[in-house]
Amino acid sequence: MAQAFWCWLILPILVALITIPHLRMVIMHSPFASMLLAFVMGIGYGIGGTCFNISIRYIGFSLTYSIAVGLSSILGTLGPPLVRGQIGMILARPGSQWVLAGIAAGALGIAICGTAGRMKEHNLEAGLGRPAEFSLGMGLTLSLVAGIFSAVYGLALDVAAPVADVAEQYGAGVWKGNISYIFVNSGAFLTAIAYSLYLARRNSSITQLAVLPADAGSLRVAKNHFFALMTGTLWYGQFFFYNLGHVHLGQQYAFCSWAIHMIMLVLASNLLGLAFKEWKGCAGSTHLTIATGIAVLAVAIVMLTWGNYLGGVS
């Protein structure tokens, strides 16, 4: 609840106030339909995030991540040009084959990393038995829903493009996309708060926002709120820089920015996992699988970069 309040409601408004000149005028002169639809799609993204969290309970983090992020990468990348009927035009551009191959390689790499993660879970759980809450059917269903609705975030930013265009007319420049987050993130905030309040009521835990139980040891509320704010800042930061990358890619290949973002999420998280020895004690086949997945993701980034370069110099 504290994290959502910071990264999905407060930060988007603060950053927009700093980076978007004449913010009130921009909102007044932006198409209401675009702002409303971006907000509604943000609600959908929040549903995806909630399903993602619940799916982890049933099938584990690795399998959930590979399915949800892989699906989100493909749908969030190809969705906007499909809706606008621009796929044919994109395929005709120089370097497009490299870009599409990079998207496919990214999806493959994510799937391989997910397989490695599942192998790791089996290695580390050997002799302990299957988790009591494990449910492949429930977990897969939730992961698929999470992947579909998470891709809505990329589509929502595309829907909010007319609002960003108005911001550009008022001098926002490369920061124009920051205004989109006001509407998309606030929709996600609504979903997160609704689910958090449901959990707080079910568990009678709403008071823990201010006072922790007596058996919480040395933990303090202020420390928890601080880490919630730090986490929220990092979460918002990914889209702050995503917007800059999206703008600098230009009109030709801006559609592939979502795929690059999703691939880098998985690539960076797995590299950090290796650095922090999360894979220590796993079988050799598991190490080989995760190494293969990381290599494929790295190749995917190179292919996407090369395709964009070819399009830029044509």
Secondary structure as UniProt FT lines:
FT   HELIX           2..5
FT   HELIX           6..10
FT   HELIX           11..19
FT   TURN            21..22
FT   HELIX           23..28
FT   HELIX           32..59
FT   HELIX           61..83
FT   TURN            84..85
FT   HELIX           87..91
FT   TURN            94..95
FT   HELIX           96..124
FT   TURN            125..128
FT   TURN            132..133
FT   HELIX           136..159
FT   HELIX           161..169
FT   TURN            170..171
FT   HELIX           173..179
FT   HELIX           180..203
FT   HELIX           206..209
FT   HELIX           214..216
FT   TURN            217..218
FT   HELIX           221..253
FT   HELIX           254..256
FT   HELIX           257..275
FT   TURN            276..281
FT   HELIX           284..313
//
